[in-house]
Amino acid sequence: MKSFARSTLALGVSLALASIANASEFADMEPVTLRLAHVVNEQDGFHIAAVKFQELVTERTEGAISVDIYPNASLGDERTLLEGMQIGTVDMGVITNGPVANFVEEMAVFELPFLFPSPEAAYEILDGPIGQELLDKLEDVNLKGLAYAERGFRNLTNSERAVRTPEDLDGLRIRVMENPVYTDTFRELGANAIPMAWTEALTAMQQGTIDGQENPVNVIHSFNLNETQAHMTVSRHTYAPAIFVMGMPIWNQLPGAAQDVLVQAAQEAAEHERRVNADMEAEQLDELRAAGMEIVEEPDIAAFQEAVAPVYEKYGDQFGDYLTRIRGALE
């Protein structure tokens, strides 16, 4: 019994000393304020993830690292933010995967239509070895990938008519992200795909220069797209990750213990955002419907999948072995 007590006491002392050592490490650290930017509003999942990250980092570094959040594209669109991270004028952000893929082409494998059958399948790949490999590739372009949050399964909205089949998309002017996979996907579906930044798309919908767009339910809801978009199709055509990204200039200035905190906090914040998104989606659909949006919940998915087959023929070999590995892991 005495031996057990001594062991327990020794363990307690060791943990206390480790805690003191960690606290001392952050106590001696020069205070840092990270500028975290995103392009959406404070009701969006990106902001929810950012706030959780902010709380975790401040708590776990004893305030040595604080995080200031800049929403609403106040520091620029997503490409501008990524370029700013590369040169150190922006520290970090929560960025949609599509623009990130313009910097690391293999990241666009996640943009292939109907790749993931469920959120759980996506999380298995993103949080596993394949996802980590792709995050690591960002270092080659002076960026540091920390973790995958989510934009979620994307759905179609438009101002003209209900869309149940690809034929219903014929000629509709649909905004897509500035990513060739999205552009080709919607062209194969018969739409006039128009790549543009999100901030420009909001104005274009209000002015009627585009007919529609595609985004997850949380974006459609948080930006009140029912005001310009009378129709929604729950197509779930693409699962879109989002990424906690830092610039290597600021990452390289931080001690290892701080880097560890940032990676773990980003992962936990991402998982928190995923849970919130899942909890909110049904309620958001009900609110959109109540606001007058017509929602097609069961489109002809098989017809959509058949129509986008040429996208796989075009891009399937452009991502190295990632597509093959993802499909193998999901079997």
C-alpha positions as CSV (number, residue, x, y, z in Angstrom):
1,M,0.0,0.0,0.0
2,K,2.9,2.4,0.9
3,S,4.5,1.5,-2.5
4,F,1.3,2.4,-4.3
5,A,1.0,5.6,-2.4
6,R,4.6,6.6,-3.2
7,S,3.9,5.7,-6.9
8,T,0.8,7.8,-7.0
9,L,2.5,10.7,-5.3
10,A,5.4,10.5,-7.7
11,L,3.0,10.5,-10.7
12,G,1.2,13.5,-9.3
13,V,4.5,15.4,-8.8
14,S,5.6,14.5,-12.3
15,L,2.4,15.8,-13.8
16,A,2.6,19.0,-11.7
17,L,6.2,19.6,-12.8
18,A,5.2,19.0,-16.4
19,S,2.4,21.5,-16.1
20,I,4.7,24.0,-14.5
21,A,7.3,23.5,-17.3
22,N,4.6,24.0,-19.9
23,A,3.3,27.1,-18.2
24,S,6.9,28.4,-17.8
25,E,7.5,27.9,-21.5
26,F,4.5,30.0,-22.5
27,A,5.2,32.5,-19.7
28,D,8.6,33.1,-21.2
29,M,7.2,33.4,-24.7
30,E,7.0,36.8,-26.4
31,P,3.2,37.5,-26.7
32,V,1.8,36.9,-30.2
33,T,-1.5,38.0,-31.7
34,L,-2.5,36.0,-34.8
35,R,-4.7,37.7,-37.4
36,L,-7.2,35.0,-38.5
37,A,-9.4,36.0,-41.5
38,H,-12.3,34.4,-43.4
39,V,-14.8,35.7,-46.0
40,V,-18.1,34.9,-44.4
41,N,-20.3,36.4,-41.7
42,E,-20.5,35.8,-38.0
43,Q,-23.4,33.4,-38.3
44,D,-21.4,31.0,-40.6
45,G,-19.7,27.8,-39.6
46,F,-16.3,29.3,-40.5
47,H,-16.8,31.9,-37.8
48,I,-18.0,29.3,-35.3
49,A,-14.8,27.3,-36.0
50,A,-12.6,30.4,-35.7
51,V,-14.1,31.4,-32.3
52,K,-13.6,27.9,-30.9
53,F,-10.0,28.0,-32.1
54,Q,-9.5,31.4,-30.5
55,E,-10.8,30.2,-27.2
56,L,-8.7,27.0,-27.1
57,V,-5.5,28.7,-28.2
58,T,-5.9,31.5,-25.6
59,E,-6.6,29.1,-22.8
60,R,-3.9,26.5,-23.6
61,T,-1.1,29.1,-24.1
62,E,-2.0,31.0,-20.9
63,G,-2.7,34.0,-23.1
64,A,0.7,34.0,-24.7
65,I,-1.0,33.6,-28.1
66,S,-4.2,35.5,-28.8
67,V,-6.3,35.4,-31.9
68,D,-8.0,38.4,-33.6
69,I,-10.7,37.3,-36.0
70,Y,-11.5,39.3,-39.2
71,P,-14.8,38.1,-40.8
72,N,-16.7,39.3,-43.8
73,A,-13.8,39.4,-46.3
74,S,-12.5,42.4,-44.4
75,L,-8.9,41.5,-45.3
76,G,-9.7,40.3,-48.9
77,D,-11.2,37.3,-50.8
78,E,-9.8,33.8,-50.2
79,R,-7.1,33.9,-52.8
80,T,-5.9,37.3,-51.5
81,L,-5.8,35.9,-48.0
82,L,-3.7,32.9,-49.1
83,E,-1.3,35.1,-50.9
84,G,-1.1,37.3,-47.8
85,M,-0.3,34.3,-45.7
86,Q,2.6,33.4,-48.0
87,I,4.3,36.8,-47.6
88,G,3.3,37.4,-44.0
89,T,0.7,40.2,-44.3
90,V,-2.0,37.8,-43.0
91,D,-1.3,35.2,-40.4
92,M,-3.9,32.6,-40.9
93,G,-7.5,31.8,-42.0
94,V,-10.3,29.4,-42.5
95,I,-10.3,28.9,-46.2
96,T,-12.6,26.9,-48.6
97,N,-10.8,24.0,-50.2
98,G,-11.4,25.2,-53.7
99,P,-9.2,28.2,-53.6
100,V,-6.5,26.3,-51.7
101,A,-6.4,23.8,-54.6
102,N,-5.2,26.6,-56.8
103,F,-2.0,26.5,-54.8
104,V,-1.7,22.6,-54.4
105,E,-3.5,21.0,-57.3
106,E,-3.9,17.6,-55.6
107,M,-6.2,19.2,-53.0
108,A,-8.8,19.4,-55.8
109,V,-9.3,15.7,-55.6
110,F,-11.8,16.4,-52.8
111,E,-13.8,18.6,-55.3
112,L,-14.7,15.7,-57.6
113,P,-18.5,15.4,-57.7
114,F,-20.3,12.7,-55.6
115,L,-16.9,11.4,-54.3
116,F,-18.1,11.0,-50.7
117,P,-21.3,9.3,-49.9
118,S,-21.6,10.8,-46.4
119,P,-20.0,13.3,-44.0
120,E,-18.5,10.4,-42.0
121,A,-16.8,9.0,-45.1
122,A,-15.3,12.4,-45.8
123,Y,-14.0,12.7,-42.2
124,E,-12.4,9.3,-42.4
125,I,-10.3,10.4,-45.3
126,L,-9.6,14.0,-44.2
127,D,-8.5,13.1,-40.7
128,G,-6.5,10.1,-41.8
129,P,-3.2,9.6,-43.6
130,I,-4.4,10.9,-47.0
131,G,-5.7,14.1,-45.6
132,Q,-2.5,14.7,-43.6
133,E,-0.3,14.1,-46.7
134,L,-2.2,16.8,-48.6
135,L,-2.0,19.2,-45.7
136,D,1.8,18.7,-45.6
137,K,2.0,19.6,-49.3
138,L,1.0,23.1,-48.5
139,E,4.4,23.7,-47.0
140,D,5.9,23.5,-50.5
141,V,4.0,26.8,-51.3
142,N,4.9,28.5,-48.0
143,L,1.6,27.6,-46.3
144,K,0.9,25.4,-43.3
145,G,-2.2,23.3,-43.2
146,L,-3.4,22.7,-39.6
147,A,-6.7,20.8,-39.9
148,Y,-9.8,20.3,-42.0
149,A,-12.9,22.2,-41.0
150,E,-15.8,22.0,-43.4
151,R,-17.9,24.0,-45.8
152,G,-20.0,20.8,-46.1
153,F,-22.1,19.2,-48.9
154,R,-22.9,21.7,-51.5
155,N,-26.4,22.3,-53.0
156,L,-27.7,24.2,-55.9
157,T,-29.9,27.4,-55.7
158,N,-31.3,29.5,-58.5
159,S,-33.8,32.3,-59.2
160,E,-35.5,30.8,-62.3
161,R,-36.9,27.3,-61.8
162,A,-37.0,24.1,-59.8
163,V,-34.1,21.8,-60.8
164,R,-34.8,18.0,-60.5
165,T,-32.6,16.7,-63.4
166,P,-29.6,17.9,-65.3
167,E,-31.9,19.1,-68.1
168,D,-33.4,21.6,-65.8
169,L,-30.0,23.3,-65.5
170,D,-29.7,24.0,-69.2
171,G,-28.5,27.5,-69.8
172,L,-28.7,28.7,-66.2
173,R,-25.9,31.1,-65.2
174,I,-24.4,29.5,-62.1
175,R,-21.6,31.0,-60.1
176,V,-19.0,28.4,-59.1
177,M,-15.7,28.8,-57.1
178,E,-12.6,29.7,-59.1
179,N,-11.6,26.1,-59.5
180,P,-11.6,24.1,-62.8
181,V,-13.2,21.0,-61.3
182,Y,-16.3,23.0,-60.3
183,T,-16.4,24.8,-63.6
184,D,-16.3,21.6,-65.6
185,T,-18.7,19.8,-63.4
186,F,-21.5,22.4,-64.0
187,R,-20.7,22.7,-67.6
188,E,-21.2,19.0,-68.0
189,L,-24.5,19.4,-66.2
190,G,-25.6,21.9,-68.8
191,A,-25.2,25.1,-66.9
192,N,-23.3,28.2,-67.9
193,A,-20.7,28.0,-65.2
194,I,-19.2,31.3,-64.1
195,P,-16.2,31.3,-61.8
196,M,-16.1,34.3,-59.4
197,A,-15.2,35.3,-55.9
198,W,-18.0,34.9,-53.3
199,T,-18.1,38.6,-52.5
200,E,-18.7,39.3,-56.2
201,A,-21.3,36.6,-56.4
202,L,-23.5,38.2,-53.8
203,T,-23.7,41.4,-55.8
204,A,-24.3,39.5,-59.0
205,M,-27.2,37.6,-57.6
206,Q,-28.8,40.8,-56.3
207,Q,-28.3,42.5,-59.7
208,G,-29.6,39.4,-61.6
209,T,-26.4,39.0,-63.7
210,I,-26.2,35.4,-62.5
211,D,-29.1,33.0,-61.9
212,G,-27.7,30.9,-59.1
213,Q,-24.9,29.4,-57.1
214,E,-24.0,26.3,-55.2
215,N,-23.1,26.1,-51.5
216,P,-23.9,24.2,-48.4
217,V,-27.2,24.8,-46.5
218,N,-25.4,26.8,-43.8
219,V,-24.1,29.4,-46.3
220,I,-27.5,29.6,-48.1
221,H,-29.1,30.2,-44.8
222,S,-26.6,32.6,-43.2
223,F,-26.5,34.8,-46.3
224,N,-30.3,34.9,-46.6
225,L,-30.1,33.7,-50.2
226,N,-33.8,33.0,-50.2
227,E,-34.1,36.8,-50.9
228,T,-32.6,36.4,-54.4
229,Q,-32.9,32.6,-54.9
230,A,-36.4,31.2,-55.1
231,H,-35.4,27.6,-55.7
232,M,-33.0,25.1,-54.0
233,T,-32.1,21.6,-54.9
234,V,-30.6,19.3,-52.2
235,S,-28.1,17.9,-54.7
236,R,-25.2,17.2,-52.3
237,H,-23.1,17.1,-55.4
238,T,-19.8,17.9,-53.7
239,Y,-18.4,17.7,-50.2
240,A,-16.3,20.7,-49.6
241,P,-13.7,20.8,-46.9
242,A,-12.3,24.0,-45.5
243,I,-8.9,24.3,-44.1
244,F,-7.3,26.0,-41.1
245,V,-4.3,27.5,-42.9
246,M,-1.3,29.5,-41.6
247,G,1.5,31.3,-43.4
248,M,4.9,29.7,-43.0
249,P,6.4,33.1,-42.1
250,I,4.5,33.2,-38.8
251,W,4.5,29.5,-38.2
252,N,8.3,29.4,-38.3
253,Q,8.5,32.1,-35.7
254,L,6.6,30.0,-33.1
255,P,8.2,27.5,-30.7
256,G,7.4,23.9,-31.0
257,A,5.0,23.8,-28.0
258,A,3.0,26.7,-29.5
259,Q,2.8,24.9,-32.8
260,D,1.5,21.8,-31.1
261,V,-1.2,23.8,-29.4
262,L,-2.3,25.4,-32.7
263,V,-2.6,22.0,-34.5
264,Q,-4.6,20.4,-31.8
265,A,-6.8,23.4,-31.3
266,A,-7.5,23.6,-35.0
267,Q,-8.5,19.9,-35.1
268,E,-10.8,20.3,-32.1
269,A,-12.3,23.5,-33.5
270,A,-12.9,21.8,-36.8
271,E,-14.7,18.8,-35.2
272,H,-16.8,21.3,-33.1
273,E,-17.9,23.1,-36.3
274,R,-18.8,19.8,-38.0
275,R,-21.1,18.9,-35.1
276,V,-22.7,22.4,-35.1
277,N,-23.3,22.2,-38.8
278,A,-25.0,18.8,-38.5
279,D,-27.2,20.0,-35.7
280,M,-28.3,23.2,-37.5
281,E,-29.0,21.9,-41.0
282,A,-32.5,20.6,-40.5
283,E,-33.6,23.8,-38.7
284,Q,-32.0,25.9,-41.4
285,L,-33.8,24.0,-44.2
286,D,-37.1,24.6,-42.3
287,E,-36.4,28.3,-42.0
288,L,-35.6,28.7,-45.6
289,R,-38.7,26.8,-46.6
290,A,-40.8,29.1,-44.3
291,A,-39.2,32.1,-45.9
292,G,-40.6,31.0,-49.3
293,M,-37.8,29.0,-50.9
294,E,-39.0,26.0,-52.9
295,I,-36.8,23.1,-51.9
296,V,-36.4,19.9,-54.1
297,E,-35.2,17.3,-51.6
298,E,-35.1,14.3,-53.9
299,P,-33.6,15.2,-57.3
300,D,-32.6,12.5,-59.8
301,I,-29.1,11.9,-58.3
302,A,-28.3,9.0,-60.6
303,A,-28.9,11.2,-63.6
304,F,-26.6,13.9,-62.1
305,Q,-23.9,11.3,-61.4
306,E,-24.1,10.0,-65.0
307,A,-23.8,13.5,-66.4
308,V,-20.6,14.2,-64.5
309,A,-18.8,11.0,-65.6
310,P,-16.6,13.0,-68.1
311,V,-15.2,15.0,-65.1
312,Y,-13.7,11.8,-63.7
313,E,-12.3,10.9,-67.2
314,K,-10.7,14.4,-67.4
315,Y,-9.3,14.7,-63.9
316,G,-9.0,11.2,-62.5
317,D,-5.3,10.9,-63.4
318,Q,-4.4,14.5,-62.5
319,F,-4.2,13.9,-58.7
320,G,-1.5,11.2,-58.6
321,D,-2.8,8.1,-56.9
322,Y,-5.1,10.1,-54.5
323,L,-8.4,9.3,-56.2
324,T,-7.5,5.6,-56.3
325,R,-6.5,5.6,-52.7
326,I,-9.6,7.4,-51.5
327,R,-11.9,5.0,-53.3
328,G,-9.9,2.1,-51.9
329,A,-10.2,3.4,-48.4
330,L,-13.9,3.9,-48.7
331,E,-14.7,0.4,-50.0
